[in-house]
Amino acid sequence: MRWTVLAIVVGFLPTTRPANAAGAYDGTYVGTARQTLSDNGGRCQSPGHDLRVVITDDTFRYKWARGLDVKVQPDGSFYANGLGRAQRGASPSVSIKGQIVSGKLEADVGGDRCADHLSLTKS
């Protein structure tokens, strides 16, 4: 009887991280976004603008078009895609793809009409 109760108690132990545990890539990353593609129609963001990304629980939201919800994988890679603003003449879809290595975040973000390359460092 004692072993049965112990097995039941062990079966209820939590398997997720505690709420206050930080993700492996959590922090604030700062740097620049360099324009790599422009349709010259005035719809693209300003080239060479400063940028700040905050990662919490290995996730962040990147503001491009309607916004991209991004989950950083255990190896530091990430990818997300979403709807663009085609009704305004912009790209119908946008994506972000990148990697974090040794506190450096490098990524490409955009669509078929506008795109940026991000180079950020964890501060």
HELIX and SHEET records of a PDB file:
HELIX    1   1 ARG A    2  GLY A   11  1                                  10    
HELIX    2   2 ALA A   86  ARG A   88  5                                   3    
SHEET    1   A 6 HIS A  49  ILE A  55  0                                        
SHEET    2   A 6 GLY A  27  LEU A  37 -1                                        
SHEET    3   A 6 ALA A 115  LYS A 122 -1                                        
SHEET    4   A 6 LYS A 104  GLY A 110 -1                                        
SHEET    5   A 6 SER A  93  VAL A 101 -1                                        
SHEET    6   A 6 SER A  77  LEU A  83 -1                                        
SHEET    1   B 2 THR A  59  TYR A  62  0                                        
SHEET    2   B 2 LEU A  68  LYS A  71 -1                                        
END                                                                             
